[in-house]
Amino acid sequence: EMEVDSEDEKNPEWLREKTITQIEEFSDVNEGEKEVMKLWNLHVMKHGFIADNQMNHACMLFVENYGQKIIKKNLCRNFMLHLVSMHDFNLISIMSIDKAVTKLREMQQKLEKGESASPANEEITEEQNGTANGFSDINSKEKALETDGVSGVSKQSKKQKL
């Protein structure tokens, strides 16, 4: 029987635990942000994403693998902020944000259809809050701020001029 060389393992248990512990020690982020960071970091480690040009694909795969958990734990706004932050650092495109949000919305609708009763202990529902799981307001603002890389003019105002 051959022993497994721990250096060959790209996702060792000790590294996963250390990542989680370090994120838990952050004092300037809320619990939802910590949860999204942990899920994201473990996802990136598991799949070995290291290059900037892999992040668009990594986001979509993340939604496919963790979308239901994000929805059930009410982390959609935290995830949306994570996506916007990644866009701010030029790691993902607006199109990727839109695709990820659309996929999450579809998943949420399927979950809602499958679940006849909603939890009774919800303080404020998304409907009362005027948002669709925190996406509608943020997503529309993000699209309004999207600019053309060549002219620097917002694409929204560019469309209005046409």
PyMOL CGO cylinders between C-alpha atoms (Angstrom):
from pymol import cmd
from pymol.cgo import CYLINDER

trace = [
    CYLINDER, 0.00, 0.00, 0.00, 1.36, 3.40, -1.02, 0.3, 1, 1, 1, 1, 1, 1,
    CYLINDER, 1.36, 3.40, -1.02, 1.34, 6.37, 1.31, 0.3, 1, 1, 1, 1, 1, 1,
    CYLINDER, 1.34, 6.37, 1.31, -0.16, 9.62, 0.10, 0.3, 1, 1, 1, 1, 1, 1,
    CYLINDER, -0.16, 9.62, 0.10, 2.33, 12.47, -0.12, 0.3, 1, 1, 1, 1, 1, 1,
    CYLINDER, 2.33, 12.47, -0.12, 0.75, 15.46, 1.61, 0.3, 1, 1, 1, 1, 1, 1,
    CYLINDER, 0.75, 15.46, 1.61, 2.67, 17.86, -0.66, 0.3, 1, 1, 1, 1, 1, 1,
    CYLINDER, 2.67, 17.86, -0.66, 0.77, 16.48, -3.65, 0.3, 1, 1, 1, 1, 1, 1,
    CYLINDER, 0.77, 16.48, -3.65, -2.57, 17.25, -2.04, 0.3, 1, 1, 1, 1, 1, 1,
    CYLINDER, -2.57, 17.25, -2.04, -3.83, 20.65, -3.26, 0.3, 1, 1, 1, 1, 1, 1,
    CYLINDER, -3.83, 20.65, -3.26, -6.53, 20.89, -0.61, 0.3, 1, 1, 1, 1, 1, 1,
    CYLINDER, -6.53, 20.89, -0.61, -5.13, 19.47, 2.65, 0.3, 1, 1, 1, 1, 1, 1,
    CYLINDER, -5.13, 19.47, 2.65, -7.30, 19.40, 5.77, 0.3, 1, 1, 1, 1, 1, 1,
    CYLINDER, -7.30, 19.40, 5.77, -4.84, 21.49, 7.82, 0.3, 1, 1, 1, 1, 1, 1,
    CYLINDER, -4.84, 21.49, 7.82, -4.95, 24.28, 5.21, 0.3, 1, 1, 1, 1, 1, 1,
    CYLINDER, -4.95, 24.28, 5.21, -8.76, 24.27, 5.12, 0.3, 1, 1, 1, 1, 1, 1,
    CYLINDER, -8.76, 24.27, 5.12, -8.86, 24.49, 8.92, 0.3, 1, 1, 1, 1, 1, 1,
    CYLINDER, -8.86, 24.49, 8.92, -6.25, 27.27, 9.01, 0.3, 1, 1, 1, 1, 1, 1,
    CYLINDER, -6.25, 27.27, 9.01, -8.18, 29.25, 6.39, 0.3, 1, 1, 1, 1, 1, 1,
    CYLINDER, -8.18, 29.25, 6.39, -11.40, 28.99, 8.38, 0.3, 1, 1, 1, 1, 1, 1,
    CYLINDER, -11.40, 28.99, 8.38, -9.65, 29.91, 11.64, 0.3, 1, 1, 1, 1, 1, 1,
    CYLINDER, -9.65, 29.91, 11.64, -8.01, 32.98, 10.11, 0.3, 1, 1, 1, 1, 1, 1,
    CYLINDER, -8.01, 32.98, 10.11, -11.30, 34.20, 8.65, 0.3, 1, 1, 1, 1, 1, 1,
    CYLINDER, -11.30, 34.20, 8.65, -13.05, 33.67, 12.00, 0.3, 1, 1, 1, 1, 1, 1,
    CYLINDER, -13.05, 33.67, 12.00, -10.46, 35.97, 13.61, 0.3, 1, 1, 1, 1, 1, 1,
    CYLINDER, -10.46, 35.97, 13.61, -11.47, 38.95, 11.44, 0.3, 1, 1, 1, 1, 1, 1,
    CYLINDER, -11.47, 38.95, 11.44, -13.13, 41.59, 13.60, 0.3, 1, 1, 1, 1, 1, 1,
    CYLINDER, -13.13, 41.59, 13.60, -14.06, 44.12, 10.91, 0.3, 1, 1, 1, 1, 1, 1,
    CYLINDER, -14.06, 44.12, 10.91, -16.50, 41.93, 8.94, 0.3, 1, 1, 1, 1, 1, 1,
    CYLINDER, -16.50, 41.93, 8.94, -19.91, 40.53, 9.84, 0.3, 1, 1, 1, 1, 1, 1,
    CYLINDER, -19.91, 40.53, 9.84, -20.77, 36.84, 10.18, 0.3, 1, 1, 1, 1, 1, 1,
    CYLINDER, -20.77, 36.84, 10.18, -22.37, 36.68, 6.73, 0.3, 1, 1, 1, 1, 1, 1,
    CYLINDER, -22.37, 36.68, 6.73, -19.25, 38.08, 5.11, 0.3, 1, 1, 1, 1, 1, 1,
    CYLINDER, -19.25, 38.08, 5.11, -17.12, 35.56, 7.01, 0.3, 1, 1, 1, 1, 1, 1,
    CYLINDER, -17.12, 35.56, 7.01, -19.34, 32.71, 5.86, 0.3, 1, 1, 1, 1, 1, 1,
    CYLINDER, -19.34, 32.71, 5.86, -19.11, 33.76, 2.19, 0.3, 1, 1, 1, 1, 1, 1,
    CYLINDER, -19.11, 33.76, 2.19, -15.32, 34.19, 2.50, 0.3, 1, 1, 1, 1, 1, 1,
    CYLINDER, -15.32, 34.19, 2.50, -14.95, 30.71, 3.99, 0.3, 1, 1, 1, 1, 1, 1,
    CYLINDER, -14.95, 30.71, 3.99, -17.10, 29.10, 1.30, 0.3, 1, 1, 1, 1, 1, 1,
    CYLINDER, -17.10, 29.10, 1.30, -15.30, 31.02, -1.46, 0.3, 1, 1, 1, 1, 1, 1,
    CYLINDER, -15.30, 31.02, -1.46, -11.77, 30.31, -0.20, 0.3, 1, 1, 1, 1, 1, 1,
    CYLINDER, -11.77, 30.31, -0.20, -12.49, 26.60, 0.25, 0.3, 1, 1, 1, 1, 1, 1,
    CYLINDER, -12.49, 26.60, 0.25, -14.04, 26.51, -3.25, 0.3, 1, 1, 1, 1, 1, 1,
    CYLINDER, -14.04, 26.51, -3.25, -10.98, 28.19, -4.79, 0.3, 1, 1, 1, 1, 1, 1,
    CYLINDER, -10.98, 28.19, -4.79, -8.63, 25.84, -2.92, 0.3, 1, 1, 1, 1, 1, 1,
    CYLINDER, -8.63, 25.84, -2.92, -10.60, 22.74, -3.87, 0.3, 1, 1, 1, 1, 1, 1,
    CYLINDER, -10.60, 22.74, -3.87, -10.56, 23.56, -7.58, 0.3, 1, 1, 1, 1, 1, 1,
    CYLINDER, -10.56, 23.56, -7.58, -7.08, 25.06, -7.67, 0.3, 1, 1, 1, 1, 1, 1,
    CYLINDER, -7.08, 25.06, -7.67, -8.11, 28.39, -9.20, 0.3, 1, 1, 1, 1, 1, 1,
    CYLINDER, -8.11, 28.39, -9.20, -5.03, 30.60, -9.19, 0.3, 1, 1, 1, 1, 1, 1,
    CYLINDER, -5.03, 30.60, -9.19, -5.18, 32.85, -12.25, 0.3, 1, 1, 1, 1, 1, 1,
    CYLINDER, -5.18, 32.85, -12.25, -7.26, 35.99, -12.66, 0.3, 1, 1, 1, 1, 1, 1,
    CYLINDER, -7.26, 35.99, -12.66, -8.67, 34.70, -15.94, 0.3, 1, 1, 1, 1, 1, 1,
    CYLINDER, -8.67, 34.70, -15.94, -10.22, 31.72, -14.10, 0.3, 1, 1, 1, 1, 1, 1,
    CYLINDER, -10.22, 31.72, -14.10, -12.40, 33.85, -11.81, 0.3, 1, 1, 1, 1, 1, 1,
    CYLINDER, -12.40, 33.85, -11.81, -15.40, 34.24, -14.15, 0.3, 1, 1, 1, 1, 1, 1,
    CYLINDER, -15.40, 34.24, -14.15, -15.63, 30.45, -14.40, 0.3, 1, 1, 1, 1, 1, 1,
    CYLINDER, -15.63, 30.45, -14.40, -14.94, 30.07, -10.67, 0.3, 1, 1, 1, 1, 1, 1,
    CYLINDER, -14.94, 30.07, -10.67, -17.92, 32.32, -9.85, 0.3, 1, 1, 1, 1, 1, 1,
    CYLINDER, -17.92, 32.32, -9.85, -20.33, 30.33, -11.98, 0.3, 1, 1, 1, 1, 1, 1,
    CYLINDER, -20.33, 30.33, -11.98, -19.09, 27.04, -10.58, 0.3, 1, 1, 1, 1, 1, 1,
    CYLINDER, -19.09, 27.04, -10.58, -19.42, 28.49, -7.06, 0.3, 1, 1, 1, 1, 1, 1,
    CYLINDER, -19.42, 28.49, -7.06, -23.06, 29.39, -7.70, 0.3, 1, 1, 1, 1, 1, 1,
    CYLINDER, -23.06, 29.39, -7.70, -23.75, 25.91, -9.06, 0.3, 1, 1, 1, 1, 1, 1,
    CYLINDER, -23.75, 25.91, -9.06, -22.10, 24.23, -6.06, 0.3, 1, 1, 1, 1, 1, 1,
    CYLINDER, -22.10, 24.23, -6.06, -23.05, 26.59, -3.23, 0.3, 1, 1, 1, 1, 1, 1,
    CYLINDER, -23.05, 26.59, -3.23, -26.04, 28.55, -4.55, 0.3, 1, 1, 1, 1, 1, 1,
    CYLINDER, -26.04, 28.55, -4.55, -28.61, 26.67, -2.49, 0.3, 1, 1, 1, 1, 1, 1,
    CYLINDER, -28.61, 26.67, -2.49, -26.52, 27.09, 0.66, 0.3, 1, 1, 1, 1, 1, 1,
    CYLINDER, -26.52, 27.09, 0.66, -26.10, 30.83, -0.07, 0.3, 1, 1, 1, 1, 1, 1,
    CYLINDER, -26.10, 30.83, -0.07, -29.88, 31.17, -0.47, 0.3, 1, 1, 1, 1, 1, 1,
    CYLINDER, -29.88, 31.17, -0.47, -30.83, 29.05, 2.55, 0.3, 1, 1, 1, 1, 1, 1,
    CYLINDER, -30.83, 29.05, 2.55, -28.37, 30.88, 4.82, 0.3, 1, 1, 1, 1, 1, 1,
    CYLINDER, -28.37, 30.88, 4.82, -29.61, 34.25, 3.51, 0.3, 1, 1, 1, 1, 1, 1,
    CYLINDER, -29.61, 34.25, 3.51, -26.14, 35.20, 2.24, 0.3, 1, 1, 1, 1, 1, 1,
    CYLINDER, -26.14, 35.20, 2.24, -27.17, 36.54, -1.18, 0.3, 1, 1, 1, 1, 1, 1,
    CYLINDER, -27.17, 36.54, -1.18, -26.37, 40.16, -0.35, 0.3, 1, 1, 1, 1, 1, 1,
    CYLINDER, -26.37, 40.16, -0.35, -23.01, 39.17, 1.09, 0.3, 1, 1, 1, 1, 1, 1,
    CYLINDER, -23.01, 39.17, 1.09, -22.26, 37.15, -2.04, 0.3, 1, 1, 1, 1, 1, 1,
    CYLINDER, -22.26, 37.15, -2.04, -23.36, 40.05, -4.25, 0.3, 1, 1, 1, 1, 1, 1,
    CYLINDER, -23.36, 40.05, -4.25, -20.95, 42.36, -2.43, 0.3, 1, 1, 1, 1, 1, 1,
    CYLINDER, -20.95, 42.36, -2.43, -18.22, 39.75, -2.90, 0.3, 1, 1, 1, 1, 1, 1,
    CYLINDER, -18.22, 39.75, -2.90, -18.92, 39.72, -6.65, 0.3, 1, 1, 1, 1, 1, 1,
    CYLINDER, -18.92, 39.72, -6.65, -18.89, 43.53, -6.85, 0.3, 1, 1, 1, 1, 1, 1,
    CYLINDER, -18.89, 43.53, -6.85, -15.61, 43.60, -4.94, 0.3, 1, 1, 1, 1, 1, 1,
    CYLINDER, -15.61, 43.60, -4.94, -14.12, 41.09, -7.37, 0.3, 1, 1, 1, 1, 1, 1,
    CYLINDER, -14.12, 41.09, -7.37, -15.30, 43.29, -10.24, 0.3, 1, 1, 1, 1, 1, 1,
    CYLINDER, -15.30, 43.29, -10.24, -13.72, 46.35, -8.59, 0.3, 1, 1, 1, 1, 1, 1,
    CYLINDER, -13.72, 46.35, -8.59, -10.40, 44.48, -8.67, 0.3, 1, 1, 1, 1, 1, 1,
    CYLINDER, -10.40, 44.48, -8.67, -10.96, 43.58, -12.35, 0.3, 1, 1, 1, 1, 1, 1,
    CYLINDER, -10.96, 43.58, -12.35, -11.21, 39.88, -11.56, 0.3, 1, 1, 1, 1, 1, 1,
    CYLINDER, -11.21, 39.88, -11.56, -14.68, 39.31, -13.03, 0.3, 1, 1, 1, 1, 1, 1,
    CYLINDER, -14.68, 39.31, -13.03, -16.85, 41.01, -15.63, 0.3, 1, 1, 1, 1, 1, 1,
    CYLINDER, -16.85, 41.01, -15.63, -20.23, 42.65, -15.21, 0.3, 1, 1, 1, 1, 1, 1,
    CYLINDER, -20.23, 42.65, -15.21, -21.57, 39.84, -17.40, 0.3, 1, 1, 1, 1, 1, 1,
    CYLINDER, -21.57, 39.84, -17.40, -20.35, 37.29, -14.85, 0.3, 1, 1, 1, 1, 1, 1,
    CYLINDER, -20.35, 37.29, -14.85, -22.07, 39.16, -12.04, 0.3, 1, 1, 1, 1, 1, 1,
    CYLINDER, -22.07, 39.16, -12.04, -25.27, 39.23, -14.07, 0.3, 1, 1, 1, 1, 1, 1,
    CYLINDER, -25.27, 39.23, -14.07, -25.04, 35.51, -14.92, 0.3, 1, 1, 1, 1, 1, 1,
    CYLINDER, -25.04, 35.51, -14.92, -24.30, 34.55, -11.30, 0.3, 1, 1, 1, 1, 1, 1,
    CYLINDER, -24.30, 34.55, -11.30, -27.17, 36.67, -9.97, 0.3, 1, 1, 1, 1, 1, 1,
    CYLINDER, -27.17, 36.67, -9.97, -29.56, 35.31, -12.61, 0.3, 1, 1, 1, 1, 1, 1,
    CYLINDER, -29.56, 35.31, -12.61, -28.58, 31.73, -11.73, 0.3, 1, 1, 1, 1, 1, 1,
    CYLINDER, -28.58, 31.73, -11.73, -29.09, 32.42, -8.01, 0.3, 1, 1, 1, 1, 1, 1,
    CYLINDER, -29.09, 32.42, -8.01, -32.52, 33.96, -8.69, 0.3, 1, 1, 1, 1, 1, 1,
    CYLINDER, -32.52, 33.96, -8.69, -33.52, 30.90, -10.72, 0.3, 1, 1, 1, 1, 1, 1,
    CYLINDER, -33.52, 30.90, -10.72, -32.36, 28.62, -7.90, 0.3, 1, 1, 1, 1, 1, 1,
    CYLINDER, -32.36, 28.62, -7.90, -34.26, 30.70, -5.37, 0.3, 1, 1, 1, 1, 1, 1,
    CYLINDER, -34.26, 30.70, -5.37, -37.46, 30.51, -7.42, 0.3, 1, 1, 1, 1, 1, 1,
    CYLINDER, -37.46, 30.51, -7.42, -37.14, 26.74, -7.67, 0.3, 1, 1, 1, 1, 1, 1,
    CYLINDER, -37.14, 26.74, -7.67, -36.57, 26.47, -3.91, 0.3, 1, 1, 1, 1, 1, 1,
    CYLINDER, -36.57, 26.47, -3.91, -39.59, 28.67, -3.22, 0.3, 1, 1, 1, 1, 1, 1,
    CYLINDER, -39.59, 28.67, -3.22, -41.79, 26.54, -5.48, 0.3, 1, 1, 1, 1, 1, 1,
    CYLINDER, -41.79, 26.54, -5.48, -40.57, 23.39, -3.74, 0.3, 1, 1, 1, 1, 1, 1,
    CYLINDER, -40.57, 23.39, -3.74, -41.20, 24.81, -0.27, 0.3, 1, 1, 1, 1, 1, 1,
    CYLINDER, -41.20, 24.81, -0.27, -44.85, 25.61, 0.38, 0.3, 1, 1, 1, 1, 1, 1,
    CYLINDER, -44.85, 25.61, 0.38, -44.32, 27.34, 3.73, 0.3, 1, 1, 1, 1, 1, 1,
    CYLINDER, -44.32, 27.34, 3.73, -41.75, 30.00, 4.51, 0.3, 1, 1, 1, 1, 1, 1,
    CYLINDER, -41.75, 30.00, 4.51, -40.05, 30.18, 7.91, 0.3, 1, 1, 1, 1, 1, 1,
    CYLINDER, -40.05, 30.18, 7.91, -42.33, 31.88, 10.43, 0.3, 1, 1, 1, 1, 1, 1,
    CYLINDER, -42.33, 31.88, 10.43, -39.50, 33.56, 12.31, 0.3, 1, 1, 1, 1, 1, 1,
    CYLINDER, -39.50, 33.56, 12.31, -38.40, 35.86, 9.48, 0.3, 1, 1, 1, 1, 1, 1,
    CYLINDER, -38.40, 35.86, 9.48, -38.32, 39.43, 10.74, 0.3, 1, 1, 1, 1, 1, 1,
    CYLINDER, -38.32, 39.43, 10.74, -38.56, 41.26, 7.42, 0.3, 1, 1, 1, 1, 1, 1,
    CYLINDER, -38.56, 41.26, 7.42, -39.19, 39.36, 4.21, 0.3, 1, 1, 1, 1, 1, 1,
    CYLINDER, -39.19, 39.36, 4.21, -37.45, 40.39, 1.01, 0.3, 1, 1, 1, 1, 1, 1,
    CYLINDER, -37.45, 40.39, 1.01, -40.83, 41.30, -0.46, 0.3, 1, 1, 1, 1, 1, 1,
    CYLINDER, -40.83, 41.30, -0.46, -41.51, 43.73, 2.41, 0.3, 1, 1, 1, 1, 1, 1,
    CYLINDER, -41.51, 43.73, 2.41, -38.01, 45.11, 1.97, 0.3, 1, 1, 1, 1, 1, 1,
    CYLINDER, -38.01, 45.11, 1.97, -38.64, 45.83, -1.73, 0.3, 1, 1, 1, 1, 1, 1,
    CYLINDER, -38.64, 45.83, -1.73, -35.82, 43.64, -2.99, 0.3, 1, 1, 1, 1, 1, 1,
    CYLINDER, -35.82, 43.64, -2.99, -35.46, 40.22, -4.50, 0.3, 1, 1, 1, 1, 1, 1,
    CYLINDER, -35.46, 40.22, -4.50, -33.03, 38.66, -2.04, 0.3, 1, 1, 1, 1, 1, 1,
    CYLINDER, -33.03, 38.66, -2.04, -31.01, 41.86, -2.01, 0.3, 1, 1, 1, 1, 1, 1,
    CYLINDER, -31.01, 41.86, -2.01, -30.21, 41.77, -5.71, 0.3, 1, 1, 1, 1, 1, 1,
    CYLINDER, -30.21, 41.77, -5.71, -32.53, 44.18, -7.49, 0.3, 1, 1, 1, 1, 1, 1,
    CYLINDER, -32.53, 44.18, -7.49, -31.32, 47.45, -5.98, 0.3, 1, 1, 1, 1, 1, 1,
    CYLINDER, -31.32, 47.45, -5.98, -27.62, 46.59, -5.96, 0.3, 1, 1, 1, 1, 1, 1,
    CYLINDER, -27.62, 46.59, -5.96, -27.68, 45.01, -9.42, 0.3, 1, 1, 1, 1, 1, 1,
    CYLINDER, -27.68, 45.01, -9.42, -29.40, 47.99, -11.05, 0.3, 1, 1, 1, 1, 1, 1,
    CYLINDER, -29.40, 47.99, -11.05, -26.96, 50.41, -9.38, 0.3, 1, 1, 1, 1, 1, 1,
    CYLINDER, -26.96, 50.41, -9.38, -24.01, 48.32, -10.54, 0.3, 1, 1, 1, 1, 1, 1,
    CYLINDER, -24.01, 48.32, -10.54, -25.31, 48.29, -14.12, 0.3, 1, 1, 1, 1, 1, 1,
    CYLINDER, -25.31, 48.29, -14.12, -25.86, 52.05, -14.01, 0.3, 1, 1, 1, 1, 1, 1,
    CYLINDER, -25.86, 52.05, -14.01, -22.25, 52.54, -12.92, 0.3, 1, 1, 1, 1, 1, 1,
    CYLINDER, -22.25, 52.54, -12.92, -20.85, 50.31, -15.67, 0.3, 1, 1, 1, 1, 1, 1,
    CYLINDER, -20.85, 50.31, -15.67, -18.62, 52.36, -17.95, 0.3, 1, 1, 1, 1, 1, 1,
    CYLINDER, -18.62, 52.36, -17.95, -17.24, 51.90, -21.41, 0.3, 1, 1, 1, 1, 1, 1,
    CYLINDER, -17.24, 51.90, -21.41, -13.55, 51.03, -21.12, 0.3, 1, 1, 1, 1, 1, 1,
    CYLINDER, -13.55, 51.03, -21.12, -12.58, 53.19, -24.10, 0.3, 1, 1, 1, 1, 1, 1,
    CYLINDER, -12.58, 53.19, -24.10, -14.54, 56.41, -23.62, 0.3, 1, 1, 1, 1, 1, 1,
    CYLINDER, -14.54, 56.41, -23.62, -15.13, 56.32, -19.85, 0.3, 1, 1, 1, 1, 1, 1,
    CYLINDER, -15.13, 56.32, -19.85, -18.77, 57.19, -20.50, 0.3, 1, 1, 1, 1, 1, 1,
    CYLINDER, -18.77, 57.19, -20.50, -21.36, 55.14, -18.68, 0.3, 1, 1, 1, 1, 1, 1,
    CYLINDER, -21.36, 55.14, -18.68, -22.92, 52.56, -20.97, 0.3, 1, 1, 1, 1, 1, 1,
    CYLINDER, -22.92, 52.56, -20.97, -26.33, 53.66, -19.72, 0.3, 1, 1, 1, 1, 1, 1,
    CYLINDER, -26.33, 53.66, -19.72, -25.81, 57.24, -20.92, 0.3, 1, 1, 1, 1, 1, 1,
    CYLINDER, -25.81, 57.24, -20.92, -24.15, 55.96, -24.10, 0.3, 1, 1, 1, 1, 1, 1,
    CYLINDER, -24.15, 55.96, -24.10, -27.31, 53.95, -24.87, 0.3, 1, 1, 1, 1, 1, 1,
    CYLINDER, -27.31, 53.95, -24.87, -29.49, 56.97, -24.12, 0.3, 1, 1, 1, 1, 1, 1,
    CYLINDER, -29.49, 56.97, -24.12, -27.51, 59.05, -26.62, 0.3, 1, 1, 1, 1, 1, 1,
    CYLINDER, -27.51, 59.05, -26.62, -28.11, 56.47, -29.37, 0.3, 1, 1, 1, 1, 1, 1,
]
cmd.load_cgo(trace, "trace")
